[in-house]
Each structure stands twice: as structure tokens, then as C-alpha cells.
Amino acid sequence: MKWINLIGVMMLFIITSANAQDAVLISEGNFIRGLIKGTNFSSVAIIQDDQTIAEYQAKDIQSFVWNGETYVSKPIVVKKKMEYRFFKLIESGAVNLYAYGEKAVTEQATQPRVKVRPTFGVGVGTGGFGGGLGGGISIGGGGRRNEEQVNNGPRGKVSYFLEKPGTGPMQEVSLDAGKTAEVKKLLLQKLNNDDDLAQSINATESFDIKNLTAYIKSYNVGHK
């Protein structure tokens, strides 16, 4: 009987753990675990362990983890106004690669009837779930030349951005046809001091998210 009870407890623990892999990182060491309900890239809704739903705005948290993927809150300029959006982290290291938007339908973060906004969390030390805030970019409204433009509608199109901390704001990487020369120039600028990689980049006839990710991953491995 004791063994049956023990097995039952273990199964309950496994099920509970499997259903609580998502998390919202409010600040370093301060996080909330639960199940992410959805995001519209400006806010995220999470079902907590007590089954209440909490909604967090991008400006109020650092990042969240959803199905094993990290979404980082970063400042952007929307029609000359600074706001925050969530960018999916694809690669991180000496150079970071982000995606903004989704081709597939993403469930929206709905306004919950019960809203809980915890003021503290359980410390987990440093490391967190993705980190930091980078330089601003811009959505809509023209703006200055050095403010990158991204699509205002996150669905149906995905935009990609490179960020090399300490070298200015992140920059959009256009993978559209006819933009190969521009992508090469940007990669050679950001992935510098690597002759073998530069040779491969110069020999590339076209870029897509696969070889773009591969180049950044290779650079990060050699520049830890």
C-alpha cells in the first residue's frame, strides 16, 4: 500500500512538473512558474499553480520562457514613442539573434477575470531565462535613419535582428531576395576577427534563417 501511495505521489510530481515548465522572469532571481496562455508580443498571460491568470506587460518584466523558447523584452520606438516588445531569442553569445513576429497563429494574451501581480518571487540566482535590455529600434512612423524599422503586425511575417552588445542598437537582417550584399556587409561587420567565417560569408550566394543562424552560432562558439 505504501508503494502504491509513493508511486502516486511520484506520478503527481512528474505531471505537475511537466505542466509547469513555462516561466515569467520579472527580474533576476524573481520569477513566476506556470503555463503560458499566450502572447501578443506586448504582453504575456500565464496560468499560475493556483490556476489564477496573471498578465504581464513587456515593460514590466525581463523575459519569459514558453515551450522551451525564450522571449526577451526589449525597448523599441513605435511612432516616435518608446515602448517594449517581446523578441524571441534564437542565438545568444557574443552576437545575439532575435526574431520578431510569428508566421503561425499565436494565441493572444487575453484580459483575465482574475489578475494577480506578484511583488516577489522565489530566488533562483543568476542566469535567469534570457537577459538584459538592448538598444532601441523603431516600429512605424519613419523616424531617424539609425532607427531600425520592423513590421508592426507580428503575425504573418517574421523579422530578424542582430545584436552585438557594446556596438550599438540591434539591426534588422533582411532575408529578402536582392538583399544578399547588405546581409554580407552586416555579418562581416558584426562577425569580425574570424577570417575563415568571413571567407564562407563572402562565398554565400543567398541567405536564409538556417545559414544565418549557423554563422552566428559558429561565431559565438569561437568567441566565448
C-alpha positions, -999 to 999 in steps of 0.1 A, spaced: 0 0 0 28 23 9 45 16 -25 12 24 -43 10 57 -24 46 65 -32 41 58 -69 10 80 -69 30 109 -53 58 105 -78 33 104 -108 17 136 -94 51 153 -91 60 143 -127 27 156 -141 29 188 -121 65 194 -132 57 187 -169 28 212 -167 49 240 -151 79 244 -174 69 279 -186 81 309 -165 80 346 -164 112 363 -153 103 396 -136 138 404 -125 170 385 -117 160 359 -91 124 368 -92 102 346 -114 68 330 -117 63 295 -129 31 282 -146 17 276 -181 19 304 -206 -15 310 -221 -4 333 -249 13 364 -261 7 393 -285 44 404 -282 33 433 -260 20 413 -230 20 377 -219 -5 357 -198 4 329 -176 -17 304 -156 -1 301 -122 0 270 -100 -31 281 -81 -50 283 -115 -52 321 -114 -42 340 -145 -16 368 -144 -9 392 -173 24 410 -176 33 438 -199 67 437 -217 78 469 -200 74 453 -165 94 421 -170 127 409 -184 117 378 -203 96 347 -204 101 310 -214 74 294 -234 77 258 -246 115 259 -241 119 291 -261 130 325 -245 113 357 -254 132 388 -243 116 422 -235 134 450 -255 128 487 -260 117 499 -294 104 531 -308 69 530 -321 58 561 -339 84 582 -321 74 567 -287 95 543 -267 77 510 -260 86 475 -252 80 443 -272 90 406 -268 116 392 -292 123 355 -295 159 347 -287 173 324 -314 210 325 -306 229 342 -278 265 349 -270 290 374 -284 263 381 -310 225 377 -304 200 368 -330 163 376 -324 130 371 -342 100 394 -341 66 381 -352 52 347 -360 41 331 -392 19 306 -373 -11 318 -353 -2 326 -317 -28 327 -291 -34 362 -278 -29 372 -242 -65 378 -231 -76 401 -203 -81 377 -173 -110 379 -149 -87 372 -121 -54 391 -123 -26 385 -99 5 407 -100 30 392 -75 55 417 -60 81 390 -52 92 356 -64 114 327 -54 151 334 -60 170 311 -84 203 330 -85 219 345 -116 214 331 -151 177 336 -154 158 329 -186 175 353 -211 187 386 -203 191 422 -204 178 451 -224 194 463 -256 193 494 -277 161 507 -291 148 501 -326 118 516 -342 84 504 -355 64 527 -379 63 564 -381 95 570 -401 120 581 -375 157 587 -378 178 567 -402 196 548 -375 163 535 -360 155 501 -375 120 496 -388 101 464 -381 67 452 -391 40 464 -367 19 433 -372 37 404 -355 17 378 -374 23 367 -410 58 380 -411 90 373 -392 117 399 -389 152 390 -377 176 412 -358 213 410 -349 227 425 -317 263 427 -307 264 442 -272 286 472 -270 284 481 -307 251 500 -308 214 490 -312 204 458 -328 199 459 -366 174 442 -389 187 414 -412 166 414 -444 165 379 -459 145 391 -489 158 384 -524 182 411 -536 195 419 -501 224 395 -501 251 422 -504 235 441 -475 234 409 -453 270 402 -461 281 437 -452 263 434 -418 276 400 -410 312 409 -418 308 439 -396 293 421 -366 311 387 -370 346 402 -373 380 389 -365 372 355 -380 389 350 -414 375 315 -421 340 327 -413 344 358 -434 355 336 -463 324 315 -460 301 345 -457 316 361 -489 311 329 -508 274 326 -498 251 333 -527 219 338 -507 209 339 -470 181 322 -451 174 317 -414 192 284 -414 226 296 -427 222 329 -408 218 310 -376 247 287 -384 271 316 -390 261 333 -357 263 300 -338 298 293 -352 310 328 -343 297 325 -308 314 292 -303 347 307 -312 342 339 -292 331 327 -258 
